[in-house]
Amino acid sequence: MSSDRRFEYDKGPQLEDERESDAGETGGDSDDGDESADERYPRRRRVAVPPWKVGAVSGIGAFVVVVAVTYQLVGAMFAGGLFSGIEDRPSRAAITGLVALGSHGATIERGNETIQGAYGVVRGLTTNVTALVPVVVLLVTGYLLVRIVRLETRREAGLALGSLLLSYVVLTAGLATVARWTPEGGGDVETLAVSIDPSLFAAVGGTAVVFTTIGAGIAALPRQLATER
């Protein structure tokens, strides 16, 4: 009997110890998980990219996409024989700049006169298709900026959108320095170009502000509605 009682006595504490040890291990794991979760968020905040850098990269990316798509469209124009009747054909880069700026609303001039649609060489230089390129790219850029990047305050949103617009406008307006074509030949030869003046920045800036803001507004609308609820 004594041996049986001793066996039962020894067995009881072992079960209780196991339960206590299991509970201790479970509690320790949950504490570690809470601490690791708490530590994880500050690290993300420390390595987060400042809003103005995100906006600047977005503006540069939008500029690159607009130029790349326009360059491809200009290649199609060349292949379609737009300048086939001219001996000294303009460079593809120069026409790309003219088309891109014209698609933003900038005025293309021949000498000091604004080019009208009836001017044979540049008839169809800017079309409905080319005009849609900056519109679509800016809409998507503004949408993705607000949708992907979490902007907590109005200040962060202002910095991101402001740097986006500044970088895009400066780079796009800079195309006017290379978007020039002077046909060779005798007589009065006038350069085909976009004048660098306040109207250029107003045209490019206005296009960028309008469509980037629309894209950002579409992305922020669901969040705004959820906050009001």
C-alpha positions in Angstrom: 0.0 0.0 0.0 2.7 2.4 0.9 4.4 1.8 -2.4 1.1 2.5 -4.3 0.5 5.6 -2.4 4.0 6.8 -3.0 3.5 6.1 -6.7 0.3 8.2 -6.8 1.9 11.0 -4.8 4.9 11.1 -7.1 2.6 11.1 -10.2 0.4 14.1 -9.1 3.1 16.8 -8.9 4.6 15.7 -12.2 1.3 16.4 -14.0 0.9 19.8 -12.3 4.5 20.7 -13.1 3.9 19.9 -16.7 0.8 22.0 -16.9 2.5 24.9 -15.2 5.5 24.6 -17.5 3.2 24.4 -20.6 1.3 27.5 -19.4 4.6 29.3 -18.8 5.9 28.5 -22.2 2.6 29.6 -23.8 2.7 32.9 -22.0 6.4 33.4 -22.8 5.7 32.9 -26.5 2.8 35.4 -26.5 5.0 38.0 -24.7 7.8 37.5 -27.2 5.3 37.8 -30.0 3.9 41.1 -28.6 7.4 42.5 -28.1 8.5 41.5 -31.6 5.4 43.0 -33.1 5.9 46.2 -31.1 9.5 46.4 -32.2 8.6 45.7 -35.9 6.6 48.9 -36.4 9.2 51.4 -35.2 11.7 49.8 -37.5 9.4 50.3 -40.4 8.9 54.0 -39.5 12.7 54.5 -39.3 13.4 53.1 -42.7 10.4 54.7 -44.4 11.2 56.9 -47.4 10.3 60.5 -46.9 7.2 61.7 -48.8 9.1 64.2 -50.9 11.5 61.5 -52.1 8.6 59.2 -53.1 7.0 62.1 -55.0 10.2 63.0 -56.8 10.8 59.5 -57.9 7.2 59.3 -59.1 7.5 62.5 -61.1 10.7 61.2 -62.7 9.1 57.9 -63.5 6.0 59.6 -65.0 8.3 61.8 -67.2 10.3 58.7 -68.4 7.1 56.9 -69.3 5.6 59.8 -71.2 8.8 60.3 -73.2 9.2 56.6 -73.9 5.6 56.2 -75.2 5.8 59.4 -77.2 9.1 58.2 -78.7 7.4 55.0 -79.8 4.5 56.9 -81.4 6.9 59.2 -83.2 8.7 56.2 -84.6 5.3 55.0 -86.0 4.9 58.5 -87.5 8.2 58.3 -89.2 7.4 54.8 -90.5 4.1 56.1 -91.8 6.0 58.6 -94.0 5.3 61.9 -92.1 8.6 63.4 -93.2 9.2 61.3 -96.3 9.1 64.2 -98.6 11.8 66.1 -96.8 15.5 65.6 -97.7 16.8 66.7 -94.3 14.5 64.7 -92.0 14.5 65.9 -88.4 15.9 63.8 -85.6 13.5 61.5 -83.9 14.5 63.0 -80.5 13.6 66.5 -81.6 10.2 65.5 -82.9 9.6 63.5 -79.7 10.2 66.6 -77.6 7.9 68.7 -79.8 5.1 66.1 -79.7 5.4 65.6 -76.0 5.3 69.4 -75.3 2.5 69.9 -77.7 0.5 67.2 -76.0 0.7 69.1 -72.8 -0.7 72.2 -74.5 2.5 74.0 -75.2 2.5 76.2 -78.4 4.7 75.0 -81.2 6.1 77.9 -83.3 7.8 78.3 -86.6 9.9 81.3 -86.1 7.7 83.7 -84.3 4.4 82.4 -85.7 2.3 79.8 -84.1 1.9 76.7 -86.3 -1.5 76.0 -87.5 -2.9 72.6 -88.5 -2.7 73.5 -92.2 1.1 73.6 -92.1 2.0 70.6 -94.3 5.2 69.3 -92.6 3.7 69.2 -89.1 0.1 68.4 -90.0 -0.9 65.8 -87.4 2.3 66.3 -85.4 0.1 66.2 -82.3 -2.9 63.9 -82.4 -5.6 62.8 -80.1 -3.6 59.7 -79.3 -0.4 61.6 -78.4 -2.5 64.0 -76.3 -3.8 61.1 -74.2 -0.3 59.9 -73.2 0.4 62.5 -70.5 -3.2 62.4 -69.4 -3.2 58.7 -68.7 0.3 58.6 -67.2 -0.4 61.4 -64.8 -3.8 60.0 -63.7 -2.2 56.6 -63.0 0.8 58.2 -61.2 -1.4 60.3 -58.9 -3.6 57.2 -58.2 -0.7 54.9 -57.4 1.0 57.5 -55.2 -1.9 57.8 -52.9 -3.0 54.2 -53.2 0.4 52.5 -52.5 2.2 55.1 -50.3 0.4 55.6 -47.0 0.3 59.4 -46.4 -0.8 60.0 -42.8 -1.1 63.8 -42.8 -2.0 66.5 -45.2 1.6 67.8 -44.9 2.9 64.4 -46.1 0.4 64.4 -49.0 1.4 68.0 -49.9 5.1 67.1 -49.9 4.6 64.0 -52.0 2.4 65.7 -54.6 4.4 68.9 -54.6 7.7 67.1 -55.3 6.0 64.9 -57.9 4.7 68.0 -59.8 8.0 69.9 -59.5 10.2 67.2 -60.8 7.8 66.4 -63.6 7.3 70.0 -64.7 11.0 70.8 -64.7 12.0 67.7 -66.7 9.2 68.1 -69.2 9.8 71.8 -69.8 13.5 70.9 -70.2 12.6 69.1 -73.4 12.2 72.6 -75.0 16.0 72.8 -75.1 16.3 69.8 -77.4 13.0 70.0 -79.2 14.2 72.2 -82.0 14.5 71.6 -85.7 15.9 73.9 -88.3 15.4 72.7 -91.9 18.4 73.0 -94.1 18.1 74.9 -97.4 18.4 78.4 -98.9 16.2 81.4 -98.2 14.6 82.3 -94.9 14.8 79.1 -92.8 12.9 79.3 -89.6 13.3 77.0 -86.6 10.5 74.8 -85.5 10.5 74.9 -81.7 8.7 75.6 -78.4 9.6 78.9 -76.9 10.9 78.8 -73.3 8.7 81.3 -71.5 6.1 81.4 -68.6 3.4 80.0 -70.9 5.4 76.8 -71.4 5.5 76.2 -67.6 1.9 77.2 -67.3 0.8 74.6 -69.9 2.9 71.8 -68.6 2.2 72.6 -65.0 -1.5 73.0 -65.5 -1.7 69.6 -67.2 0.3 67.9 -64.5 -1.7 69.5 -61.6 -5.1 68.8 -63.0 -4.7 65.1 -63.9 -2.4 64.2 -61.0 -4.9 65.7 -58.6 -7.7 63.8 -60.2 -5.9 60.5 -60.0 -4.9 61.2 -56.3 -8.5 62.1 -55.5 -9.9 58.9 -57.0 -7.5 56.9 -54.9 -8.2 58.8 -51.7 -12.0 58.7 -52.1 -12.6 55.2 -50.6 -10.5 56.1 -47.6 -12.3 59.4 -47.1 -15.7 57.7 -47.2 -14.5 55.0 -44.7 -13.4 57.8 -42.3 -16.7 59.6 -42.5 -18.6 56.5 -41.6 
